[in-house]
Amino acid sequence: MIKKRFVPFKVLLTTAALTVAMGSGNIYADELLNGFIIRDDVQARYTAQKDGAVTGILNMNSITSIKDVYGDWVLIQEGDISGWVNNQNLFIKTETNKLVSFGRVNATILNVRQEPSLGAPIIGKLSMGDDVFITNISEDWFYVKNDLIEGWVFAPYVNVTLQDKKGKVLLNDEVVEVNRGNITSRENLVTSEENTEEAPVIKIEGDVKILDFKEGEYYIKDQKDVYAWVDAQGVEITQTLVENAQNNNEIVQISKEHLGKPYKWGANGPNSFDCSGLTRYVYSQVGIQLPRVSRDQAKVGQAVSRSDLIAGDLIFFDTSGSMNNVITHVGIYIGNNEFIHASSSRSGKSVIISTLNSFYSSRFVSARRVK
């Protein structure tokens, strides 16, 4: 059965009626969100699906108000047009022109608070899989919003997806030239008073990453790490890049797929592992390359205190008898004070889940967060 998301009735109401319909106690004031349509003939649909009934056509540079998010779809309203638009067709910004990120809740229940503090009043709750917009950040907290609630949530419980998109240069010679940041073409270089004859010409070729949009121009990064604003008509969007900032859920899921596989010293998987072989293999599956041995893995990423662990973090132990804080073992934290690891103990000798409240509590040395 295909799950559908429809255009809510309240989106079809006037702004004044919308406030009454939603109730003054449900929505908390923050910046409005605007959607900037980045190509012509974009179809808004009644349901958040490719085959949903078309409710209207939007053209490049149209500015819409944003009502809700559902997976890869965004609910917009522009004049009389209301409907769901695929997120590859627009960039979303706050009123102050700040790009907004997408988020998906990874906790069973997530409290939404009035301020970025555990002591702040709870004003609502989000559930596992709920999609939200992230409009602000304060240390370990995100300010999130959808059509029902907005407020502060603890950041580790939200997976983040950026708005970056992938594109390909469309000109026949597959080159866009940029002179001092001004849009140019091979035949007609654009000049200004700021430009000089010595101004460098930057050539943008092939596949590019699209990072932002304004007034018919894309801010792009090419394969040579050249950044520039270019005419949007010269670049075709080929896909929306899904760049998870944490990969945490996927790391845990992959590691659990190997439970019960035998421990073997020096083994790199996928049929058997030693401790660092397991962590290296699992991380490689999400595109992260770790060093081979645990003591070197403990040098990468960001140091994390034991009290701040989140699922997917690497945790390191000294399992030697003397406990000199020399790293000899590594595992992957999976939440609830548990971790998964390739154990060499006589009772285990396989990939198992252990608790940090056991033998390993006094053997804990450090933790790292690798993105």
N, C-alpha and C positions, 0 to 999 in steps of 0.2 A: 504494500500500500504506500503510495507517494504522499508524503506530508506536504500540505500546501499552506502558504501564508497569503492571506487575502489583503486587499486594501481595506483597512478598518473604516467603518462607517463614519467615525468621528473626523477622519481626514477630509471628508467631503463637506464638513461644516465650515462656517466662517470662523475667523480667529476668535471672536468673542464667544461664539457658541462652543468652540473647542475648549475654552477654559472652563466653562460651566460643565460640559460633558465629562471632563476628566476629573474635576473636583480640585479645589484649591489645596487640599492636603496631600495630593499625590505627586505633584511636580515641584521641584525646587529650582530657584532661579540660578541660571548660569548663562554663559554666552550662547546665543543661537548658533545653529550649525547651518552652513551654506554648502550646497553642492554645485561645483563648476563643471558643466558638461564639456567634454574635451573632444568630441567629434560630432559630425552631422548625422542626422537621421537616426537618433537614438530612440528606441521604442520604450515607452513606459507601459508596464503590464499590470493587469488586475491581480494576478498571482505571481509569487516569487519563483517563476519557472520560465524556461525558454519558450514554451508553447502557451503561456498565459495570454488571455485576450488583451489586445493592445488598447490602451486608454488614451494615448496621445503620442505625438512625435516631438522630440526636443532636438534643437540644433546646437552646434558648437558655440561656446561662450554664454549659453543660457545659464542663469543663476537660479537655483532652486532652493527651497527650504527643505530641511531634512527632518523626517519624522521618526524613522525606525530603521533598524538593521536586522537582517535575517540571513546568516551565512554569507554568501557572495552577493546578496541583493540588498539594495538600499531603497527605502520608501521616500519618495520625493513629492513635492507639490510646487507647481509653478503656474500661477494664474488658475485656470480651470482644469489644468492637467494634474491628476494625482495617480501615482502608480509606482510599481517596483522597477528599478533600473539596476542592471548588473554593474558591480563596482568597478569593472574595467573601463566603464564609460564616463567616470567622473572622479574628481578629487573633492575631498570634503575638508572644509576649513572652518575655523571659528570666525567670529566677527572681526577679530584682530589679525586675520590672515594666517593663522597658525594651523599647520596640517594636523589632522586628527587621525589617530590609529584605530583599528578595529580590535575588539577583544572578545574572547569566549571564556565563560566561567568554567573552571575545572574542579570546583568543589561541589559537594552534594548540596549544601546550602551555604550561601555567602551573605553575611550581614552587610547592609548598606548603611553607612553612618553619616551623621551630619557634619562631622569634622574628621580630619585624618588622624584619628587616635582611637585606641581600643576602649578608652573611657568615654568616648562621645556617644550620644544617644543613637540607638538604632532606629532608622526611619523606614526600613523596608528590607526585603530579602530577594536575592537572585538564586536561581537554581542551576544545576549542572547543565551545560550546553547553551545557556542563555547568551545571546549575542548583544554586545554593547559597543558604544563609541567611547573612546578614552580621550578626554578633552584637557586633562591637566594631570600633573604628577607632583607629588610631595614626598620625597624620600621613598619609603616603601609602600606608598599609597597611590592609587589611581582615582581620579574623579571620572566616573562613568555615567552614561545615560542611555536610555532607550525610550520608547513611547510611554512607559508606565512609571518609571522611577529614575532618579538620578541622585548621586551622592558619592561618598568616599568608600572604597573597598580596599582590602589588603592585597597588594599587587601580586604576590606569589600565586594567588588563586585565580588569576586571569592570564590566559595565553594571549600574546600580542601578535597581531599581523599588521605589517606596514602597508602603505598604499603604493609602494613602488610597482611599476609596470614595465614590461619588456616591450621593446619596439624594434623596428628595422627601418633603416633609411630607404626611402622610396625612389629617389632620383635615379635616372637611367644610369648614371655613372657611379651610383652608390656612394656619393660623397656630398656632404653638406659643409660649406666653408663658413666659418664664423670669424669676423674681424672685430676684435676688441669688444666682444659681447653682443654686437649687432647682428641681426639676421641677414645672411647673404646667400647668394647662389653662385654657382661657378660663372655664370654669364654676367652677373650684375652685382658687384660688391657694393654694399651700403656703406657710406662714409658719414662722418659727423665732424664737428669742430674738435672733438676730443681725439679723433684719430689722426695719425700721421702716416707718412709714406712708409715708415719703418715698422708700423704696427704689425704684429705677427698674425698670420692667417692660420686658423686651426681647422684641420680637416676632421670631420666626423664620419666614420665609415661603419657599414655593416650593422650588427646588433648593438643596441644601446639600452641602458636602463633609464626609464623615465621617472624622475624624482618629484616633479612639481609641474604646475600649469598656471598660466595667467595670460589673458587676452590673446588667445590663439597661439601661444608659444609654449613649448615644453622645456623644462630644465632637465638636461640629460647628462648621463655619464657614459662614455664609450669604453671599449675594451682596453684602451690605453690610459684609462683613468683621467681623461680629459672631460671637464665639466663646462657646459655652456647652455645658453638659452638659444633654441632653434625654432624655426617656423613649424608649427604642428602639422601643417599640410605636407611637410616633407618626411614625416615619420609615421609609420603604421604601427598601431598597438597590436602585438601578437599574443600577449597573454598578461594576466595579472600575476605578479610574482607573490607566492605565498612564503613569506619569510618569518617563520616563527622565532620570536626572540628568545624562547626558552627551550623548546623541544622536550620539555620535562616529561610530559605524558607519554610521548613516543619512546623515550629512553626507558622508562619503567616498563612499558608494554613489551618492548623487544627483549629486555633482560628477563622478564618472566617467562617468555617463550622457551628459555633454555634451562628452566628449572629441572633438576634431576639428571642433567648431563654430567658425565664423570669428570672429576678433577684429574688433570695430568700435568705434571710440571713441564713448563715450556710450551704448552699447547695454546694455539691461537684461535681455536674454533674452526668450524661451527659445531663439530661433533664432541669435542672435549676442550677444556680450558684450564689454565691456571688463573690466579686471581686477577693479575693485570692483563692477561690475555682476554678475559671476559670483558673487562671495562673498555679495553681498546676496541674490541670487536663491536660491542654495542654502540659505542659512540661513533664508530666509522659508519654505521648504518644510517645515521642522521647527518652525515657529512662532516663530522668533526674528527680530526686525526690526533690521536694521543700518542705520546712516547710509549715504548714497549714495556718498561718496568715501572713499578709503583713509585719508587723514590723520585723518578723523573716526572711521572704524572702529577705528583704533588707540587710541582713547580709551575704548572700552567694554570691559566684562568685567574679567578679572583678568590682570595681567602675568605672563608665564611666561618663564623663562630658556630659552635655546636647548638646554641639556642636559636640560631637563625636558619637552620637547615630546611631546605625544601626538596621535594621529590626530584630526583635526577642529579643531585649533587654527588660528587665523589667524596668518600670518607676514608681516612687512612689510619692504620693501627700499627703499634709495635707489639707483635705477638711473640717476641723473643722473651726468654725468661727474665732477663735483667731489667726490662722496661727502661731503656735509655732514650726513649722518643726517637728511635731509629725506625724509619718506616719499612715494614716488612710485609704489609698486607693492605689490600684496597677492596672496597665494595661500592655499591651504588645505593644511596639512600632512597627509600620508596615511600616515606611518610609513616606516621603513627609509630615513630621511634623504632622502625625496622629498616633493614637493608638487605640487599641481595648480593651474594658473593660466591666465588668458587672456593669452597672450603677444603683444606687439606687435612682436617682433623680426622682421627681414626674412626670416629663415629659417623662422619659425613662423607668426605671425599667425593663431593659432587657440588653442583650449583644449588644453593639452598637460601632460604630466608632466615635471618637471625634477628634478635632484638638487641638494641643497644643497652638494655638493662641487664644483660647477661655478662659473661666473661669479658666481652668487648668494651664494657663501660669504662673500666679502669685502663684499657689498652688504647683508647682513643687518643690520637695525636693531632690530627688537623682535618680540614675539609676544604674543598675547592669547588667553585662554580664555573663551569666552562661553557661558553656560548659559541 
